[in-house]
Amino acid sequence: MTAPFFVEIDLSTEPLNRLTRKIKGYTDLGRIVGRAWPVLFTFESAVRERHFHEHLTAADIRWPVASTVRPRMVDHRVEGNMPGPAEAVWWPHRYQCGRVRLIDLDALAQDRPVHRRR
């Protein structure tokens, strides 16, 4: 099984409203390819991740978006015993049942067809 997606690695260099506006570009790209693939965001902190979801809600984003907090790296090694990206670390926007595995994001997005613009 494959689970296509787009990914954004947040380095905290852009305001959250800019990240929210980027989703329009992914929406446009999804219309070109004809599929609603999720956009995955990784953040350095849980606080920034939570604020991002608040921005998504305020902007009424309906495109499939999920996020996670990256493990902290120390001397090029993951600090602590953190699960990997395939595990249940992804928080889908507008999903209130906890974090899900990467492969489960495909079911949430349902790889649904998107009407192409003409």
C-alpha positions in Angstrom: 0.0 0.0 0.0 1.2 3.5 -0.8 0.3 6.7 1.0 1.2 9.8 -1.0 1.6 13.1 0.7 3.3 16.5 0.6 5.6 17.5 3.5 6.7 20.8 5.0 9.5 20.9 7.6 8.9 24.0 9.8 12.1 25.7 11.1 10.2 28.4 12.8 11.4 31.0 10.3 7.9 31.8 8.9 4.9 33.2 10.7 2.1 30.6 11.1 -0.3 32.6 8.9 2.3 32.2 6.1 2.3 28.4 6.6 -1.5 28.4 6.5 -1.5 30.3 3.3 0.9 27.8 1.7 -1.9 25.2 1.9 -3.6 26.9 -1.0 -0.6 26.0 -3.2 -1.0 22.4 -2.2 -4.7 22.6 -2.9 -4.0 23.9 -6.4 -1.4 21.2 -7.0 -3.9 18.6 -5.8 -6.4 19.8 -8.3 -3.7 19.4 -11.0 -3.0 15.8 -10.1 -6.6 15.1 -9.3 -6.1 13.9 -5.7 -6.4 15.4 -2.2 -3.1 14.2 -0.8 -2.4 15.3 2.8 0.1 18.0 3.6 2.3 17.0 6.6 4.0 19.6 8.7 6.8 18.8 11.2 7.4 21.3 14.1 10.1 21.8 16.6 7.7 22.4 19.5 4.2 21.2 20.6 3.3 24.8 21.3 4.0 25.9 17.7 2.1 22.9 16.5 -1.0 23.7 18.6 -0.9 27.3 17.4 -0.7 26.1 13.8 -3.8 24.1 14.2 -5.5 27.2 15.7 -4.5 29.1 12.5 -5.9 26.3 10.3 -9.2 26.4 12.2 -9.4 30.2 12.0 -8.7 30.0 8.2 -11.4 27.3 7.8 -8.9 25.0 6.1 -10.6 21.8 4.8 -7.7 20.3 2.9 -6.2 17.2 4.7 -3.4 18.5 6.9 -1.6 16.7 9.7 1.3 17.6 11.9 3.9 16.2 14.3 6.6 17.4 16.6 10.1 16.3 15.5 12.3 14.6 18.0 15.1 16.8 19.4 18.5 16.0 18.0 21.6 16.1 20.2 25.0 15.4 18.5 23.2 14.1 15.4 21.2 11.6 17.5 17.6 11.6 18.6 17.3 12.6 22.2 15.3 10.2 24.3 13.2 7.3 23.1 10.9 8.9 20.5 8.7 7.0 18.1 9.5 7.3 14.4 7.4 9.0 11.7 5.6 5.8 10.8 4.2 5.5 14.3 1.1 7.2 15.8 2.7 10.7 16.0 0.5 12.6 13.4 -2.2 15.0 14.5 -4.7 15.3 11.6 -6.4 18.7 11.6 -10.1 18.6 12.7 -9.5 15.1 14.1 -10.3 14.7 17.8 -9.4 11.1 18.4 -5.7 11.4 19.1 -2.7 10.9 16.9 -2.5 8.4 14.1 0.1 6.4 12.1 1.4 7.7 8.8 -0.3 4.9 6.9 -3.7 5.9 8.6 -3.5 9.4 7.1 -4.3 7.9 3.7 -7.7 6.6 5.0 -8.4 10.1 6.5 -7.7 11.8 3.2 -9.2 8.8 1.3 -7.1 9.7 -1.7 -10.3 11.3 -2.8 -10.6 12.7 -6.3 -10.5 16.5 -6.6 -12.3 18.3 -9.4 -9.8 19.8 -11.7 -10.1 23.4 -12.8 -10.6 24.0 -16.4 
